[in-house]
Amino acid sequence: MYSLEVRNLTKTFNKIVAVDNASFEVPDGSIFGLIGRNGAGKTTTIRMMMGIYLPDSGDVVLKGVKIGPEFKSKVGYLPEERGLYKKMKVIDTLYYFAEIKGKRKNEVHRKADEYLKRFDLYDRRLSKVEDLSKGNQQKVQFIATILHDPDFIILDEPFSGLDPVNTNLLKDIILEMKQKRKVIILSTHLMDYAEKLCDHVAMIDHGKIILKGSLNEIKQKFSQKNVSLTFDGDISFLYNHPIVEKIENFGNTTGIRLKEANQTQELLKLLIEKNINVKKFDANDISLQEIFIELAGKDEDFIKKEVANV
Amino acid sequence: MFNFRVLAVVKRELMEKLFSKAFITMTLLVPGLIFLMLGIQALLYSSEKKNLRIDIITESDNLTSAFRNDFLESEYSKNGKYIFSFQTMNKEELKKYLEGKKKDLIDEKLGGIIFIPSTAMKDKKVEYYAKSSQNISLFKDLDGLINKTLIDQYFNNKTLSKEELDFARLGVDFTGFKVSEEEGIKEEGYGNLVLAYLFTFLLYISLLMIGQMTMQSVIEEKGNRIVEVILSSVSPTELMTGKILGATLTGIIQMAIWLSPVILLMSTTIFVLPKELLFSINGGVIVYMLINFFIGLLTFIGLFAMLGAIFDNPQDASSGTMPVMMLIIIPFFIALSMMENPNRPVAEIASLFPFASIIVMPARMTLVGVPFWHLLLAVVINILTFVAIFPIAGKIYRVGILRTGKKPKWGEVIKWLKYKY
């Protein structure tokens, strides 16, 4: 059962199509990644899901029913562009955001204290928001997003601007939410995080969904002809080699796309023959980043061919 | 439309505004100033200089003794407000005399010298020499007295009956009577005029202040991108409704605080106003003023919220607010010009006109009797205006609030009305 379905959403601003007939399904109890480059249409899609924008056409369906205003109370949304009332106290901010979701102060105050302690903000709860550092403001905003115990959590670039310790903390909480069977939608252009956290993804480019499905399946599909290689030496002989279709350098590792899936052994032999010091040879592996770079910015026909090809 | 979300927004807006420094300062400052002004006025009345020495000089002994008799009999002499001394000399001698008294006049040891030449018997022209030559309260005190003496002297040798003489002596005395439908005809002082000014200024200041505050807060929400989070919980219409109600209630609270000195003066006798400043209005005027202000404020705040949503920053907004500001400033000047003659047609029209009636009607009610159906009509027109404006302002607000980038032109804003949002 899909808990949330986006069906044929389209939004046009002044003749520019921001989201073009986008459809995807978010399965129950999963972390769903909406990935795409800056300006690809992620935020517009999310805004339509939240009812902030009315779509030109298309629907957002929750467990088979078109969403209405009551959906807003079940959602926690952390927008990419953060904002809090500067003059408000931290604790009042949290209460206010819970209140507009229909939760009274006494229903959330224990949980608020709990989260504030966890994020090391308890002693700042009576400070004005403007007196907090940017990172701390972001933590307050995150608490405000989840304090009313929403069923759906939509996080738009949640990790930007956080230090590694807080990034980890945030990751832990996201995983906890997943265990509680919440539906989490993570919108990001950082493929690393998406790959580590998400079960399902939809890739959006120029307003179109170009790829969607479970992350494992997608990776499997794309990885069959792929080798990820860590080595010392000169592999320039591989460029223009008949069995190699494409080489992509990612710094520490190099991704090699072969022409046929059964050519991996041949490649390994070739590397040893040429005295390359192979440190790691991982057949059938591809990072989400590689898939992303391969597909993003390409025209429709290419993507169709590519997706069908692999 | 009104639900827990709107209520939460109203509460937050109310708290934010009521406890802001600007609101507290302005709200306390204004009645403070009113009381201060009343206090100063009362002080001025009670501490008017006593024992002011005035020399009365005429050119003939005859006239001098006539003035001496009349002036020493007058209440001003008896209650010690002025101390008169009398001399006879001609113009040449007066010049020398003035030279001699110059120092006393400048040091104010001598309040002034009134010279009544013999020609005054023909043209009633007298001369006044003092440090400041325009002493209105002295002229007011003494001109009747001087006139009476001159008349007595003039008719002294002519055969006129006492009645004829008494009539000739009388000056014209205006007494103001206010005519209104319900309470008959009443005598009144400047009090209501002062009150009309007061109402006009208070409404004007409050409209501008609350309007600006609302606009700033919308700009802040838009600029900080708070609005995106808020809109994931409440609809734009709910947010706007909450903001408008919150700001309007703030305005009403402010106005009630500002009017408290007036209400206090109406209902108690602790403060004694000078007779000239006594006013007579009934509580209905205050209640009506607050109700009409409430409805009008809803409309104005809606417009200011709309303006806030159109612009990204206060600089852009300040140029864009002009049209709405005009809706406040023009009625303000109409109300001021009405003070001279409240029965001007323009005042009557303005007191019913949408937007203008908020400021003009209370002043008009204070000055003249206004038929009840006018009062009702003004309220109905204001409600209709609100009903007409709200959807338009709301639409522009909904589109504008999520828009960033360059300052839009008015033409573009009008196009927003056609957008599907």
HADDOCK unambig.tbl for C-alpha pairs under 7 A between the chains (distance, minus, plus):
assign (segid A and resid 50 and name CA) (segid B and resid 232 and name CA) 5.84 0.50 0.50
assign (segid A and resid 52 and name CA) (segid B and resid 231 and name CA) 6.11 0.50 0.50
assign (segid A and resid 52 and name CA) (segid B and resid 232 and name CA) 6.47 0.50 0.50
assign (segid A and resid 53 and name CA) (segid B and resid 421 and name CA) 6.07 0.50 0.50
assign (segid A and resid 54 and name CA) (segid B and resid 420 and name CA) 6.91 0.50 0.50
assign (segid A and resid 54 and name CA) (segid B and resid 421 and name CA) 5.18 0.50 0.50
assign (segid A and resid 72 and name CA) (segid B and resid 232 and name CA) 6.12 0.50 0.50
assign (segid A and resid 72 and name CA) (segid B and resid 233 and name CA) 5.13 0.50 0.50
assign (segid A and resid 73 and name CA) (segid B and resid 233 and name CA) 6.24 0.50 0.50
assign (segid A and resid 77 and name CA) (segid B and resid 229 and name CA) 6.68 0.50 0.50
assign (segid A and resid 77 and name CA) (segid B and resid 232 and name CA) 6.56 0.50 0.50
assign (segid A and resid 78 and name CA) (segid B and resid 229 and name CA) 6.95 0.50 0.50
assign (segid A and resid 79 and name CA) (segid B and resid 228 and name CA) 6.96 0.50 0.50
assign (segid A and resid 79 and name CA) (segid B and resid 229 and name CA) 6.54 0.50 0.50
assign (segid A and resid 81 and name CA) (segid B and resid 225 and name CA) 6.27 0.50 0.50
assign (segid A and resid 82 and name CA) (segid B and resid 225 and name CA) 6.32 0.50 0.50
assign (segid A and resid 82 and name CA) (segid B and resid 226 and name CA) 6.79 0.50 0.50
assign (segid A and resid 83 and name CA) (segid B and resid 224 and name CA) 5.11 0.50 0.50
assign (segid A and resid 83 and name CA) (segid B and resid 225 and name CA) 5.01 0.50 0.50
assign (segid A and resid 83 and name CA) (segid B and resid 226 and name CA) 4.14 0.50 0.50
assign (segid A and resid 84 and name CA) (segid B and resid 226 and name CA) 5.42 0.50 0.50
assign (segid A and resid 99 and name CA) (segid B and resid 8 and name CA) 6.34 0.50 0.50
assign (segid A and resid 100 and name CA) (segid B and resid 5 and name CA) 4.81 0.50 0.50
assign (segid A and resid 100 and name CA) (segid B and resid 8 and name CA) 6.00 0.50 0.50
assign (segid A and resid 100 and name CA) (segid B and resid 233 and name CA) 6.16 0.50 0.50
assign (segid A and resid 100 and name CA) (segid B and resid 234 and name CA) 6.88 0.50 0.50
assign (segid A and resid 101 and name CA) (segid B and resid 233 and name CA) 6.02 0.50 0.50
assign (segid A and resid 102 and name CA) (segid B and resid 4 and name CA) 6.75 0.50 0.50
